[in-house]
Amino acid sequence: MKYNTRKLVKPGDLNANNTLFGGALLRWIDEEAGIYVMTKLDTTRVVTKYMSEINFVSSAKQGDVIEIGTEFLSIGKTSISLKCEVRNLFTKKVIIQIDKIVFVKIDDEERPSPHHKTLENLQFNH
């Protein structure tokens, strides 16, 4: 798992219980995972197709710094799949785990489009 993005939990990110709002966290994950896929497929024309069960393991509170990690799982003709984990930067306590997120490359009409990438030519140094 490679952790590329860090976020500071601020007052506007909190729910009624004064912990990190799950919707804010999912937005950050979708953005980070999307950027990860864009770097692998060399295009910004990707959309989120699928997200597996989301496991909220623990919460984060105002002032916590979290980090978002992604890891490649597999590649298809039009898609790329990865998993994600978010943890507290300092304590390393896991906040959320998602076993599978699938992104699909799309064409100008927003239809799935072959990305012409293979496991051999994916770049993993981003």
OpenMM code with the backbone's topology and positions (N, CA, C; nanometers):
from openmm import Vec3, app, unit

residues = "MET LYS TYR ASN THR ARG LYS LEU VAL LYS PRO GLY ASP LEU ASN ALA ASN ASN THR LEU PHE GLY GLY ALA LEU LEU ARG TRP ILE ASP GLU GLU ALA GLY ILE TYR VAL MET THR LYS LEU ASP THR THR ARG VAL VAL THR LYS TYR MET SER GLU ILE ASN PHE VAL SER SER ALA LYS GLN GLY ASP VAL ILE GLU ILE GLY THR GLU PHE LEU SER ILE GLY LYS THR SER ILE SER LEU LYS CYS GLU VAL ARG ASN LEU PHE THR LYS LYS VAL ILE ILE GLN ILE ASP LYS ILE VAL PHE VAL LYS ILE ASP ASP GLU GLU ARG PRO SER PRO HIS HIS LYS THR LEU GLU ASN LEU GLN PHE ASN HIS".split()
positions = [
    Vec3(0.0863, -0.1178, 0.0000),
    Vec3(0.0000, 0.0000, 0.0000),
    Vec3(0.0899, 0.1228, 0.0000),
    Vec3(0.0637, 0.2140, -0.0932),
    Vec3(0.1403, 0.3377, -0.1015),
    Vec3(0.0501, 0.4543, -0.0603),
    Vec3(0.0960, 0.5300, 0.0379),
    Vec3(0.0187, 0.6427, 0.0907),
    Vec3(0.0716, 0.7716, 0.0300),
    Vec3(-0.0103, 0.8320, -0.0594),
    Vec3(0.0338, 0.9511, -0.1323),
    Vec3(-0.0301, 1.0805, -0.0841),
    Vec3(-0.1468, 1.0728, -0.0261),
    Vec3(-0.2216, 1.1936, 0.0076),
    Vec3(-0.2481, 1.2012, 0.1567),
    Vec3(-0.2325, 1.3211, 0.2087),
    Vec3(-0.2627, 1.3475, 0.3497),
    Vec3(-0.3674, 1.4568, 0.3571),
    Vec3(-0.4545, 1.4443, 0.4552),
    Vec3(-0.5596, 1.5434, 0.4772),
    Vec3(-0.5660, 1.5766, 0.6258),
    Vec3(-0.5894, 1.7035, 0.6548),
    Vec3(-0.6127, 1.7495, 0.7911),
    Vec3(-0.7635, 1.7537, 0.8127),
    Vec3(-0.8124, 1.6892, 0.9170),
    Vec3(-0.9554, 1.6894, 0.9468),
    Vec3(-0.9890, 1.8231, 1.0123),
    Vec3(-1.0743, 1.9004, 0.9434),
    Vec3(-1.1110, 2.0354, 0.9871),
    Vec3(-1.2581, 2.0394, 1.0301),
    Vec3(-1.2994, 2.1477, 1.0942),
    Vec3(-1.4386, 2.1565, 1.1428),
    Vec3(-1.5437, 2.1286, 1.0354),
    Vec3(-1.5235, 2.1734, 0.9130),
    Vec3(-1.6213, 2.1511, 0.8063),
    Vec3(-1.6299, 2.0073, 0.7594),
    Vec3(-1.5377, 1.9217, 0.8041),
    Vec3(-1.5352, 1.7807, 0.7652),
    Vec3(-1.6072, 1.6907, 0.8658),
    Vec3(-1.6630, 1.7505, 0.9725),
    Vec3(-1.7188, 1.6722, 1.0828),
    Vec3(-1.8683, 1.6470, 1.0668),
    Vec3(-1.9140, 1.5385, 1.1296),
    Vec3(-2.0560, 1.5063, 1.1328),
    Vec3(-2.1165, 1.5546, 1.2651),
    Vec3(-2.2394, 1.5161, 1.2928),
    Vec3(-2.3079, 1.5599, 1.4150),
    Vec3(-2.2438, 1.5049, 1.5421),
    Vec3(-2.1626, 1.4012, 1.5294),
    Vec3(-2.0925, 1.3432, 1.6444),
    Vec3(-1.9521, 1.4008, 1.6627),
    Vec3(-1.9205, 1.5039, 1.5840),
    Vec3(-1.7884, 1.5672, 1.5871),
    Vec3(-1.6753, 1.4731, 1.5499),
    Vec3(-1.7056, 1.3767, 1.4625),
    Vec3(-1.6025, 1.2921, 1.4030),
    Vec3(-1.6076, 1.3117, 1.2517),
    Vec3(-1.5076, 1.2613, 1.1830),
    Vec3(-1.4999, 1.2794, 1.0383),
    Vec3(-1.6242, 1.2234, 0.9701),
    Vec3(-1.6909, 1.3046, 0.8903),
    Vec3(-1.8089, 1.2665, 0.8137),
    Vec3(-1.7677, 1.1664, 0.7062),
    Vec3(-1.8359, 1.0514, 0.7028),
    Vec3(-1.8028, 0.9468, 0.6066),
    Vec3(-1.8097, 0.9933, 0.4626),
    Vec3(-1.9045, 1.0815, 0.4309),
    Vec3(-1.9169, 1.1319, 0.2943),
    Vec3(-1.7959, 1.2128, 0.2514),
    Vec3(-1.7412, 1.2914, 0.3435),
    Vec3(-1.6194, 1.3682, 0.3125),
    Vec3(-1.5041, 1.2734, 0.2871),
    Vec3(-1.4924, 1.1714, 0.3693),
    Vec3(-1.3845, 1.0744, 0.3532),
    Vec3(-1.3976, 0.9993, 0.2212),
    Vec3(-1.5182, 0.9580, 0.1856),
    Vec3(-1.5388, 0.8880, 0.0583),
    Vec3(-1.5085, 0.9781, -0.0611),
    Vec3(-1.5394, 1.1065, -0.0506),
    Vec3(-1.5058, 1.2008, -0.1576),
    Vec3(-1.3540, 1.2067, -0.1760),
    Vec3(-1.2801, 1.2153, -0.0648),
    Vec3(-1.1332, 1.2197, -0.0714),
    Vec3(-1.0774, 1.0910, -0.1317),
    Vec3(-1.1339, 0.9773, -0.0913),
    Vec3(-1.0882, 0.8485, -0.1440),
    Vec3(-1.1134, 0.8400, -0.2934),
    Vec3(-1.2332, 0.8778, -0.3375),
    Vec3(-1.2670, 0.8718, -0.4796),
    Vec3(-1.1724, 0.9602, -0.5607),
    Vec3(-1.1412, 1.0782, -0.5092),
    Vec3(-1.0495, 1.1681, -0.5785),
    Vec3(-0.9087, 1.1084, -0.5848),
    Vec3(-0.8576, 1.0605, -0.4731),
    Vec3(-0.7229, 1.0029, -0.4698),
    Vec3(-0.7123, 0.8800, -0.5594),
    Vec3(-0.8111, 0.7904, -0.5503),
    Vec3(-0.8100, 0.6698, -0.6329),
    Vec3(-0.8212, 0.7059, -0.7811),
    Vec3(-0.9044, 0.8037, -0.8128),
    Vec3(-0.9179, 0.8482, -0.9516),
    Vec3(-0.7876, 0.9035, -1.0066),
    Vec3(-0.7185, 0.9832, -0.9291),
    Vec3(-0.5894, 1.0381, -0.9729),
    Vec3(-0.4882, 0.9258, -0.9913),
    Vec3(-0.4876, 0.8303, -0.8994),
    Vec3(-0.3987, 0.7143, -0.9117),
    Vec3(-0.4215, 0.6444, -1.0462),
    Vec3(-0.5487, 0.6186, -1.0796),
    Vec3(-0.5812, 0.5507, -1.2047),
    Vec3(-0.5438, 0.6373, -1.3252),
    Vec3(-0.5688, 0.7667, -1.3179),
    Vec3(-0.5310, 0.8563, -1.4278),
    Vec3(-0.3816, 0.8470, -1.4578),
    Vec3(-0.2993, 0.8385, -1.3526),
    Vec3(-0.1540, 0.8295, -1.3737),
    Vec3(-0.1159, 0.6960, -1.4355),
    Vec3(-0.1885, 0.5911, -1.4067),
    Vec3(-0.1582, 0.4596, -1.4633),
    Vec3(-0.2045, 0.4477, -1.6078),
    Vec3(-0.3194, 0.5078, -1.6398),
    Vec3(-0.3756, 0.4963, -1.7748),
    Vec3(-0.3403, 0.6145, -1.8644),
    Vec3(-0.2705, 0.7135, -1.8104),
    Vec3(-0.2291, 0.8319, -1.8878),
    Vec3(-0.3479, 0.9045, -1.9505),
    Vec3(-0.4553, 0.9189, -1.8745),
    Vec3(-0.5732, 0.9909, -1.9231),
    Vec3(-0.6539, 1.0404, -1.8041),
    Vec3(-0.7263, 1.1487, -1.8272),
    Vec3(-0.8190, 1.1979, -1.7252),
    Vec3(-0.9611, 1.1463, -1.7498),
    Vec3(-0.9801, 1.0710, -1.8567),
    Vec3(-1.1123, 1.0217, -1.8957),
    Vec3(-1.1442, 0.8895, -1.8252),
    Vec3(-1.1585, 0.8951, -1.6933),
    Vec3(-1.1938, 0.7764, -1.6152),
    Vec3(-1.3100, 0.8096, -1.5220),
    Vec3(-1.3901, 0.7087, -1.4935),
    Vec3(-1.5021, 0.7241, -1.4008),
    Vec3(-1.5022, 0.6083, -1.3024),
    Vec3(-1.5564, 0.6328, -1.1849),
    Vec3(-1.5720, 0.5278, -1.0853),
    Vec3(-1.6865, 0.4376, -1.1279),
    Vec3(-1.6602, 0.3092, -1.1411),
    Vec3(-1.7619, 0.2126, -1.1827),
    Vec3(-1.8187, 0.1358, -1.0634),
    Vec3(-1.7310, 0.1020, -0.9682),
    Vec3(-1.7721, 0.0114, -0.8611),
    Vec3(-1.6873, 0.0367, -0.7373),
    Vec3(-1.7507, 0.0261, -0.6214),
    Vec3(-1.6799, 0.0312, -0.4948),
    Vec3(-1.7381, -0.0811, -0.4094),
    Vec3(-1.6506, -0.1691, -0.3610),
    Vec3(-1.6969, -0.2822, -0.2791),
    Vec3(-1.7427, -0.2341, -0.1425),
    Vec3(-1.7754, -0.3289, -0.0589),
    Vec3(-1.8140, -0.2967, 0.0780),
    Vec3(-1.7103, -0.2050, 0.1420),
    Vec3(-1.7582, -0.1070, 0.2129),
    Vec3(-1.6723, -0.0091, 0.2790),
    Vec3(-1.6719, -0.0427, 0.4270),
    Vec3(-1.5530, -0.0649, 0.4811),
    Vec3(-1.5412, -0.1030, 0.6211),
    Vec3(-1.4888, 0.0153, 0.7019),
    Vec3(-1.5785, 0.0802, 0.7761),
    Vec3(-1.5380, 0.1880, 0.8665),
    Vec3(-1.4847, 0.1224, 0.9936),
    Vec3(-1.3537, 0.1233, 1.0113),
    Vec3(-1.2881, 0.0534, 1.1214),
    Vec3(-1.2840, 0.1402, 1.2472),
    Vec3(-1.2502, 0.2660, 1.2312),
    Vec3(-1.2433, 0.3584, 1.3446),
    Vec3(-1.2741, 0.4990, 1.2939),
    Vec3(-1.2806, 0.5941, 1.3830),
    Vec3(-1.3140, 0.7309, 1.3424),
    Vec3(-1.1917, 0.8213, 1.3521),
    Vec3(-1.2074, 0.9373, 1.2944),
    Vec3(-1.1061, 1.0422, 1.3044),
    Vec3(-1.1760, 1.1651, 1.3589),
    Vec3(-1.1007, 1.2509, 1.4259),
    Vec3(-1.1612, 1.3705, 1.4843),
    Vec3(-1.0878, 1.4950, 1.4363),
    Vec3(-1.1450, 1.6085, 1.4654),
    Vec3(-1.0865, 1.7361, 1.4246),
    Vec3(-0.9408, 1.7422, 1.4707),
    Vec3(-0.8545, 1.7840, 1.3811),
    Vec3(-0.7126, 1.7965, 1.4115),
    Vec3(-0.6307, 1.6752, 1.3739),
    Vec3(-0.6967, 1.5615, 1.3494),
    Vec3(-0.6228, 1.4428, 1.3055),
    Vec3(-0.5707, 1.4642, 1.1640),
    Vec3(-0.4561, 1.4069, 1.1352),
    Vec3(-0.4033, 1.4035, 0.9998),
    Vec3(-0.4178, 1.2599, 0.9523),
    Vec3(-0.4862, 1.2435, 0.8405),
    Vec3(-0.5062, 1.1099, 0.7858),
    Vec3(-0.4266, 1.0969, 0.6563),
    Vec3(-0.3978, 0.9729, 0.6188),
    Vec3(-0.3318, 0.9481, 0.4907),
    Vec3(-0.4098, 0.8423, 0.4157),
    Vec3(-0.4168, 0.8605, 0.2838),
    Vec3(-0.4944, 0.7744, 0.1966),
    Vec3(-0.3985, 0.6891, 0.1154),
    Vec3(-0.4151, 0.5577, 0.1255),
    Vec3(-0.3290, 0.4654, 0.0530),
    Vec3(-0.4058, 0.3901, -0.0537),
    Vec3(-0.3375, 0.3655, -0.1663),
    Vec3(-0.3950, 0.2872, -0.2746),
    Vec3(-0.2968, 0.1790, -0.3161),
    Vec3(-0.3531, 0.0712, -0.3702),
    Vec3(-0.2699, -0.0395, -0.4179),
    Vec3(-0.3365, -0.1030, -0.5388),
    Vec3(-0.2594, -0.1242, -0.6444),
    Vec3(-0.3075, -0.1871, -0.7667),
    Vec3(-0.3533, -0.3295, -0.7394),
    Vec3(-0.4668, -0.3680, -0.7991),
    Vec3(-0.5160, -0.5055, -0.7908),
    Vec3(-0.5105, -0.5766, -0.9254),
    Vec3(-0.5755, -0.5176, -1.0269),
    Vec3(-0.5834, -0.5850, -1.1567),
    Vec3(-0.6179, -0.4847, -1.2662),
    Vec3(-0.6033, -0.5326, -1.3895),
    Vec3(-0.6344, -0.4491, -1.5048),
    Vec3(-0.7192, -0.5298, -1.6027),
    Vec3(-0.8173, -0.4619, -1.6626),
    Vec3(-0.9020, -0.5233, -1.7644),
    Vec3(-0.8875, -0.4467, -1.8949),
    Vec3(-0.9723, -0.4761, -1.9911),
    Vec3(-0.9661, -0.4113, -2.1228),
    Vec3(-0.9965, -0.2615, -2.1141),
    Vec3(-1.0949, -0.2250, -2.0318),
    Vec3(-1.1335, -0.0844, -2.0175),
    Vec3(-1.1169, -0.0346, -1.8741),
    Vec3(-1.0771, -0.1239, -1.7837),
    Vec3(-1.0810, -0.0907, -1.6409),
    Vec3(-0.9480, -0.1143, -1.5704),
    Vec3(-0.9414, -0.0595, -1.4512),
    Vec3(-0.8318, -0.0867, -1.3595),
    Vec3(-0.8925, -0.0917, -1.2194),
    Vec3(-0.8463, -0.1864, -1.1392),
    Vec3(-0.9003, -0.2065, -1.0043),
    Vec3(-0.7909, -0.1881, -0.9010),
    Vec3(-0.8304, -0.1325, -0.7875),
    Vec3(-0.7362, -0.1122, -0.6792),
    Vec3(-0.8068, -0.1267, -0.5460),
    Vec3(-0.7286, -0.1304, -0.4405),
    Vec3(-0.7862, -0.1279, -0.3059),
    Vec3(-0.7366, -0.0028, -0.2364),
    Vec3(-0.8023, 0.0313, -0.1260),
    Vec3(-0.7719, 0.1559, -0.0577),
    Vec3(-0.7788, 0.1362, 0.0930),
    Vec3(-0.6926, 0.2085, 0.1602),
    Vec3(-0.6948, 0.2109, 0.3065),
    Vec3(-0.6640, 0.3530, 0.3507),
    Vec3(-0.7344, 0.3979, 0.4523),
    Vec3(-0.7088, 0.5288, 0.5121),
    Vec3(-0.6718, 0.5046, 0.6569),
    Vec3(-0.5674, 0.5731, 0.7009),
    Vec3(-0.5224, 0.5563, 0.8390),
    Vec3(-0.4786, 0.6898, 0.8970),
    Vec3(-0.4708, 0.6932, 1.0291),
    Vec3(-0.4190, 0.8102, 1.0991),
    Vec3(-0.2694, 0.8159, 1.0729),
    Vec3(-0.2203, 0.9307, 1.0291),
    Vec3(-0.0792, 0.9450, 0.9932),
    Vec3(0.0140, 0.9135, 1.1094),
    Vec3(-0.0208, 0.9581, 1.2291),
    Vec3(0.0694, 0.9455, 1.3427),
    Vec3(0.0541, 0.8134, 1.4178),
    Vec3(-0.0692, 0.7683, 1.4382),
    Vec3(-0.0904, 0.6448, 1.5151),
    Vec3(-0.0915, 0.5207, 1.4261),
    Vec3(-0.1097, 0.5397, 1.2959),
    Vec3(-0.1226, 0.4319, 1.1960),
    Vec3(-0.2497, 0.3496, 1.2151),
    Vec3(-0.3414, 0.3967, 1.2995),
    Vec3(-0.4686, 0.3282, 1.3212),
    Vec3(-0.5542, 0.3384, 1.1954),
    Vec3(-0.6031, 0.2249, 1.1466),
    Vec3(-0.6846, 0.2202, 1.0257),
    Vec3(-0.8204, 0.2841, 1.0528),
    Vec3(-0.8634, 0.3701, 0.9601),
    Vec3(-0.9923, 0.4376, 0.9698),
    Vec3(-1.0944, 0.3715, 0.8779),
    Vec3(-1.0531, 0.3404, 0.7560),
    Vec3(-1.1441, 0.2789, 0.6587),
    Vec3(-1.0647, 0.1881, 0.5663),
    Vec3(-1.1311, 0.0807, 0.5214),
    Vec3(-1.0731, -0.0099, 0.4227),
    Vec3(-1.1767, -0.0365, 0.3141),
    Vec3(-1.1308, -0.0338, 0.1899),
    Vec3(-1.2154, -0.0692, 0.0760),
    Vec3(-1.1370, -0.1723, -0.0038),
    Vec3(-1.1923, -0.2934, -0.0159),
    Vec3(-1.1206, -0.4031, -0.0797),
    Vec3(-1.1070, -0.3868, -0.2302),
    Vec3(-1.2046, -0.3202, -0.2953),
    Vec3(-1.1974, -0.3084, -0.4408),
    Vec3(-1.2701, -0.1842, -0.4904),
    Vec3(-1.1996, -0.1061, -0.5708),
    Vec3(-1.2582, 0.0078, -0.6417),
    Vec3(-1.2223, -0.0107, -0.7886),
    Vec3(-1.3220, -0.0020, -0.8759),
    Vec3(-1.3001, -0.0199, -1.0190),
    Vec3(-1.3263, 0.1120, -1.0910),
    Vec3(-1.2308, 0.1510, -1.1733),
    Vec3(-1.2446, 0.2670, -1.2599),
    Vec3(-1.2436, 0.2203, -1.4041),
    Vec3(-1.3202, 0.2913, -1.4892),
    Vec3(-1.3301, 0.2579, -1.6307),
    Vec3(-1.2907, 0.3798, -1.7127),
    Vec3(-1.2103, 0.3564, -1.8154),
    Vec3(-1.1776, 0.4625, -1.9116),
    Vec3(-1.2989, 0.4808, -2.0018),
    Vec3(-1.3324, 0.6068, -2.0318),
    Vec3(-1.4481, 0.6356, -2.1161),
    Vec3(-1.4069, 0.7174, -2.2384),
    Vec3(-1.4920, 0.7113, -2.3415),
    Vec3(-1.4699, 0.7921, -2.4613),
    Vec3(-1.5504, 0.9219, -2.4506),
    Vec3(-1.5559, 0.9975, -2.5574),
    Vec3(-1.6253, 1.1268, -2.5565),
    Vec3(-1.7757, 1.1152, -2.5333),
    Vec3(-1.8325, 0.9981, -2.5623),
    Vec3(-1.9749, 0.9747, -2.5385),
    Vec3(-1.9983, 0.9072, -2.4038),
    Vec3(-1.8962, 0.9017, -2.3213),
    Vec3(-1.9004, 0.8437, -2.1869),
    Vec3(-1.9293, 0.6939, -2.1877),
    Vec3(-1.8831, 0.6262, -2.2933),
    Vec3(-1.8934, 0.4808, -2.3022),
    Vec3(-1.7577, 0.4203, -2.2672),
    Vec3(-1.7564, 0.2986, -2.2116),
    Vec3(-1.6284, 0.2336, -2.1835),
    Vec3(-1.5412, 0.2274, -2.3095),
    Vec3(-1.4144, 0.2526, -2.2903),
    Vec3(-1.3215, 0.2609, -2.4023),
    Vec3(-1.1919, 0.1871, -2.3666),
    Vec3(-1.1393, 0.1043, -2.4569),
    Vec3(-1.0145, 0.0330, -2.4274),
    Vec3(-0.9014, 0.1308, -2.3960),
    Vec3(-0.8231, 0.0982, -2.2954),
    Vec3(-0.7111, 0.1857, -2.2576),
    Vec3(-0.5780, 0.1384, -2.3158),
    Vec3(-0.5739, 0.0190, -2.3711),
    Vec3(-0.4554, -0.0363, -2.4375),
    Vec3(-0.3346, -0.0481, -2.3449),
    Vec3(-0.3593, -0.0636, -2.2169),
    Vec3(-0.2508, -0.0856, -2.1204),
    Vec3(-0.2489, -0.2335, -2.0826),
    Vec3(-0.1310, -0.2809, -2.0507),
    Vec3(-0.1153, -0.4164, -2.0004),
    Vec3(-0.0412, -0.4085, -1.8679),
    Vec3(-0.0421, -0.5175, -1.7961),
    Vec3(0.0311, -0.5226, -1.6708),
    Vec3(0.1786, -0.4905, -1.6927),
    Vec3(0.2312, -0.5323, -1.8047),
    Vec3(0.3726, -0.5111, -1.8349),
    Vec3(0.4071, -0.3643, -1.8609),
    Vec3(0.3135, -0.2866, -1.9160),
    Vec3(0.3487, -0.1476, -1.9486),
    Vec3(0.2889, -0.0442, -1.8536),
    Vec3(0.2291, -0.0890, -1.7429),
    Vec3(0.1834, 0.0061, -1.6413),
    Vec3(0.3055, 0.0619, -1.5684),
    Vec3(0.3009, 0.1871, -1.5348),
    Vec3(0.4105, 0.2512, -1.4625),
    Vec3(0.3757, 0.2550, -1.3134),
    Vec3(0.4591, 0.1975, -1.2298),
    Vec3(0.4331, 0.1946, -1.0874),
    Vec3(0.5296, 0.2830, -1.0096),
    Vec3(0.5882, 0.3815, -1.0754),
    Vec3(0.6791, 0.4737, -1.0051),
    Vec3(0.6144, 0.6085, -0.9777),
    Vec3(0.4834, 0.6215, -1.0019),
    Vec3(0.4125, 0.7479, -0.9724),
    Vec3(0.3839, 0.7549, -0.8253),
] * unit.nanometer
topology = app.Topology()
chain = topology.addChain("A")
for resn in residues:
    res = topology.addResidue(resn, chain)
    for name in ("N", "CA", "C"):
        topology.addAtom(name, app.Element.getBySymbol(name[0]), res)
